[in-house]
Every structure is written in C-alpha cells, then in structure tokens.
Amino acid sequence: MPEIPEIQVIVDGIEKEVVGSQVEDIIVFDGRRVDDNIKQVVGTSLESVRRHGKAIILQFGDTTVMFHLRLHGFVRIVDDISFPEKGWIVAFHMGDKYLVLGDTRKLAEAKLVSEDELKTSPDASQIDENTFKDIVSSSGTIKSTLMNQEKILGLGNRYVDEILWRAHIHPTKKGRDLTDDEIHKIFITMKEVLDEAYRQGGDEHYTDVYGNPGRWSSSVHGKKVCPVCGTPLKKVKVGGRTSYICPKCQPEP
C-alpha cells in the first residue's frame, strides 16, 4: 500500500500540474469506486491538494474529494485518455490535462468527504516526540500501534518493518516495555526513513503521476537476508500482518 512518501510524491505532482485548473468534465470508467455526486465539481477549479495520512485530499471550491489508493492504486496526469491504462477508475478533464485515478485491483476510490469525516490522528511525518511517546507507550505491540491509523496516520507494513529493523526493535515488543531510549530511537528512525524515501521518490513498487517508479527499496520487507549481518530473515505475524525481521538484529523481547 502506498504510504506517506508515495502519497506525498503524488500530491507534489498534482500540485505542480493541475492545481488552479478548472474541471471541464469527469469521465467515469468504474462507477462502483466513484462517488455518485462526483460530477458536482465540474465547472469548479482545483484550489488545493494535500496529503492526509495515506489519502489525497483535493479541494474544489466548497467540495472536498478524497482519493484513497488502497493497496495498489495509482494517480496519473496524462494528455490523452483515448487509450486508458489498465485499471483506470475516473478521469478529471482539467485544461489540456487529465487527472486520473486507477487501480488494477479496482479497490481505490474517489469520494466526496467532509472535514469531519477525516481522521484526526497525528501524522507520522509531523508528530512531535512527546506525543509519539504517549501514543506508543501502550499495552499493544509496537508494530500494531505504529500501523493503527486511529493513533498515528500514514504508516503501513513496509515502512514499519524498515523502521523497527533499523531501530533494532522486535515488532512484538509491547509499547509499555520500551525504554525511553528505545522510543527515541524509533521516533528518530521513523523521521529519517520517511524523509529518505520521499527524497528518493517513494518506494520502487509505486509510481508518481507520470508513471515513474520510486527509487527507495526496503532493506528487509520482502527480502531474504539481513543486509547488515547476513542472517536469514524471518517472517512473523503481528496483528494479522506479515512482518519481516532479522532474528539477530531484532531479538525477541
């Protein structure tokens, strides 16, 4: 699933290419994933775009549209829609360009939302350390807490595995059992990983609005051997999600 770095890269592309442009028409390719009232933004201009956790928020006058990419969604900005890419869901005709939401698995969605509907959890890229400490010092496992969008916005499986591996923390360790130094290490590592991935255009499995893949690659998620110590990586289930760990670098609590 695209996470903070990938979504921010897409937001940057939308801002550069179509913010300020008027919506001339909306072409729906898959009505199951598009709000029934989406065409009410026709005739309005895209005033702003921002990231909210893993979602893209588009502001058209008084109407707010949310793109959520789910697991494999993507956004494209193209000059022509005569030959749709596989999985296109909806296209916004804006000036001489089209803003397209797509998903080969048809799970991404475009819907109208109100500000009250958006989660109010702090964002992982913006959260301060004291707030972070209060949130993670709980009875839950550290991985489950970091991935819980009700507590912290924007993180998913791939980046949390990376953060915990670099911080040498086992994902099943309870937040209440973490030392202050460990919490500080996780916090600093989280900021470093997100910034590093963003500067590299996001993860290699996802693309920007032009279809270019990111250059960042996870050190452990989906891999077989720890790049630091050479130990075979192990897969463990945490909160129903598969986690990749190094048994040597991340000893069990």
Legacy VTK file of the C-alpha trace (Angstrom):
# vtk DataFile Version 3.0
C-alpha trace
ASCII
DATASET POLYDATA
POINTS 253 float
0.000 0.000 0.000
1.327 3.476 -0.847
2.324 5.226 2.374
3.437 8.742 3.338
6.390 9.115 0.895
4.481 7.785 -2.126
1.343 9.805 -1.423
3.356 12.989 -0.899
5.170 12.462 -4.199
1.781 12.136 -5.938
0.449 15.239 -4.173
3.513 17.186 -5.345
2.819 16.126 -8.924
-0.840 17.098 -8.766
0.066 20.457 -7.277
2.598 21.140 -9.994
0.406 20.081 -12.919
-3.253 20.873 -12.280
-3.841 22.984 -9.162
-5.631 26.115 -10.367
-7.175 24.354 -13.359
-10.916 24.098 -13.902
-12.690 20.765 -14.201
-14.293 20.692 -17.656
-15.632 17.153 -17.444
-15.366 13.933 -15.456
-15.158 10.578 -17.205
-16.097 7.607 -15.031
-14.649 4.240 -16.012
-15.809 2.294 -12.952
-18.814 3.747 -11.156
-18.504 1.260 -8.290
-15.464 3.111 -6.962
-16.641 6.680 -7.607
-18.995 8.841 -5.547
-22.413 9.221 -7.185
-22.159 13.004 -6.787
-18.634 13.381 -8.154
-19.743 15.442 -11.161
-20.794 18.323 -8.953
-17.202 19.549 -9.115
-17.475 20.079 -12.890
-17.085 23.815 -13.524
-15.070 24.375 -10.340
-11.318 24.794 -10.042
-8.892 22.686 -8.045
-7.884 25.166 -5.351
-5.508 22.945 -3.402
-4.304 19.402 -2.835
-2.823 17.905 0.301
-1.967 14.591 1.876
-3.947 13.327 4.860
-2.261 10.182 6.101
-2.462 7.765 3.165
-5.218 9.732 1.424
-5.116 12.538 -1.160
-7.428 15.470 -0.427
-8.498 17.631 -3.369
-10.303 20.892 -2.694
-12.724 22.094 -5.380
-14.362 25.245 -4.010
-16.602 24.111 -1.154
-16.381 20.454 -2.232
-13.708 18.097 -0.916
-12.797 14.977 -2.872
-10.699 12.199 -1.365
-8.633 9.767 -3.409
-7.730 6.665 -1.426
-5.348 4.338 -3.243
-5.862 1.267 -1.016
-3.317 -1.460 -1.851
-2.354 -0.874 -5.468
-3.961 2.366 -6.576
-2.187 4.971 -8.667
-2.667 8.505 -9.996
-1.718 9.645 -13.477
-1.650 13.003 -15.207
-1.924 12.480 -18.961
-2.636 14.497 -22.088
-4.935 11.940 -23.715
-7.357 9.279 -22.481
-8.001 7.608 -25.826
-6.051 4.544 -24.706
-6.827 4.033 -20.996
-4.267 2.259 -18.846
-5.476 -0.957 -17.208
-7.450 -0.228 -14.069
-8.495 3.370 -14.714
-11.387 4.341 -12.459
-12.088 8.028 -13.095
-10.540 10.907 -15.055
-10.910 14.637 -14.364
-10.540 16.702 -17.565
-8.670 19.833 -16.462
-7.497 22.215 -19.155
-5.227 20.296 -21.531
-4.613 17.508 -18.990
-6.459 14.654 -17.340
-6.102 13.755 -13.669
-6.702 10.007 -13.466
-7.267 7.682 -10.526
-6.738 3.993 -11.192
-6.177 0.635 -9.556
-5.553 -2.683 -11.321
-7.401 -4.401 -8.472
-10.223 -1.836 -8.571
-10.106 -1.069 -4.833
-9.061 2.594 -4.948
-11.887 5.085 -4.641
-12.820 8.704 -5.253
-15.444 10.074 -2.912
-16.792 13.326 -1.558
-15.981 13.888 2.100
-16.371 16.500 4.798
-13.571 17.592 7.089
-15.453 15.948 9.958
-15.062 12.564 8.260
-11.263 12.739 8.175
-9.346 11.031 10.958
-7.827 13.428 13.472
-4.872 11.241 14.476
-1.447 12.924 14.323
0.523 12.335 11.138
3.716 10.265 11.400
5.727 12.844 9.462
4.570 15.739 11.650
4.077 14.257 15.116
6.282 15.591 17.920
8.280 13.254 20.127
6.290 13.770 23.324
3.003 12.955 21.593
4.648 9.978 19.918
5.876 8.662 23.264
2.413 8.988 24.826
0.863 7.021 21.957
3.338 4.153 21.719
3.691 3.610 25.476
0.670 1.321 25.476
-0.098 -2.323 26.120
-0.210 -3.134 22.399
2.696 -4.360 20.312
4.821 -1.570 18.878
4.153 -2.638 15.281
0.378 -2.745 15.713
0.427 0.694 17.337
2.521 2.254 14.589
0.178 0.877 11.933
-3.036 1.857 13.710
-4.475 4.801 11.745
-6.649 5.700 14.730
-3.442 6.507 16.628
-0.883 7.598 14.028
-1.631 8.405 10.383
0.337 7.352 7.358
2.406 4.274 8.198
1.926 0.787 6.786
3.546 -2.620 6.775
6.580 -1.952 4.604
7.805 1.199 6.338
7.105 -0.029 9.861
9.203 -3.139 9.173
12.018 -0.882 7.985
11.781 1.457 10.969
11.798 -1.328 13.555
14.624 -3.196 11.840
16.817 -0.082 11.756
15.938 0.672 15.382
16.717 -2.957 16.397
13.267 -3.436 17.918
11.262 -6.644 17.600
7.745 -5.876 16.277
6.033 -7.903 19.016
7.563 -5.886 21.837
4.900 -4.166 23.935
4.974 -0.406 23.921
4.831 -0.271 27.702
8.056 -2.321 27.844
10.040 0.064 25.660
12.669 2.199 27.337
12.802 5.946 26.752
15.940 5.419 24.660
14.174 2.823 22.506
11.184 5.100 21.935
13.529 7.940 20.994
15.359 5.649 18.569
12.099 4.552 16.916
10.926 8.162 16.631
14.162 9.431 15.065
14.387 6.433 12.748
10.782 6.919 11.616
11.507 10.508 10.604
14.731 9.506 8.843
13.166 6.650 6.879
10.184 8.706 5.712
12.396 11.610 4.643
14.865 9.308 2.885
12.120 7.507 0.959
10.410 10.759 -0.019
13.664 12.228 -1.358
14.055 9.102 -3.487
10.594 9.422 -4.985
8.981 6.783 -2.789
9.118 3.005 -2.842
10.189 1.204 -6.021
6.875 -0.679 -6.170
4.853 2.523 -6.698
4.817 5.327 -9.247
4.469 9.093 -9.455
1.856 10.894 -11.587
3.979 10.356 -14.702
4.254 6.601 -14.169
7.865 6.691 -12.948
8.681 4.250 -10.118
10.327 5.410 -6.914
13.975 4.635 -6.177
13.675 3.664 -2.499
13.874 -0.008 -1.598
13.100 -1.679 1.722
16.048 -3.336 3.422
14.031 -6.219 4.856
10.370 -6.298 3.790
10.016 -8.971 1.135
13.731 -9.803 1.333
15.523 -12.999 2.392
18.748 -11.982 4.137
19.623 -9.186 6.555
21.825 -6.709 4.640
23.808 -5.918 7.802
24.630 -9.258 9.404
23.714 -11.785 6.707
21.265 -13.658 8.932
18.304 -15.205 7.086
15.246 -13.043 7.672
12.217 -14.493 9.407
8.524 -13.840 8.784
6.293 -13.433 11.819
2.627 -12.490 12.159
1.882 -9.350 14.162
-1.701 -8.143 14.351
-2.590 -10.299 11.375
0.139 -8.782 9.181
3.309 -10.465 7.983
6.422 -8.842 9.413
9.972 -9.343 8.181
12.574 -9.370 10.945
16.225 -10.203 11.498
16.426 -12.611 14.484
19.918 -11.326 15.286
19.358 -7.577 14.915
15.874 -7.701 16.440
15.951 -10.205 19.331
12.620 -11.361 20.711
11.507 -9.494 23.842
LINES 1 254
253 0 1 2 3 4 5 6 7 8 9 10 11 12 13 14 15 16 17 18 19 20 21 22 23 24 25 26 27 28 29 30 31 32 33 34 35 36 37 38 39 40 41 42 43 44 45 46 47 48 49 50 51 52 53 54 55 56 57 58 59 60 61 62 63 64 65 66 67 68 69 70 71 72 73 74 75 76 77 78 79 80 81 82 83 84 85 86 87 88 89 90 91 92 93 94 95 96 97 98 99 100 101 102 103 104 105 106 107 108 109 110 111 112 113 114 115 116 117 118 119 120 121 122 123 124 125 126 127 128 129 130 131 132 133 134 135 136 137 138 139 140 141 142 143 144 145 146 147 148 149 150 151 152 153 154 155 156 157 158 159 160 161 162 163 164 165 166 167 168 169 170 171 172 173 174 175 176 177 178 179 180 181 182 183 184 185 186 187 188 189 190 191 192 193 194 195 196 197 198 199 200 201 202 203 204 205 206 207 208 209 210 211 212 213 214 215 216 217 218 219 220 221 222 223 224 225 226 227 228 229 230 231 232 233 234 235 236 237 238 239 240 241 242 243 244 245 246 247 248 249 250 251 252
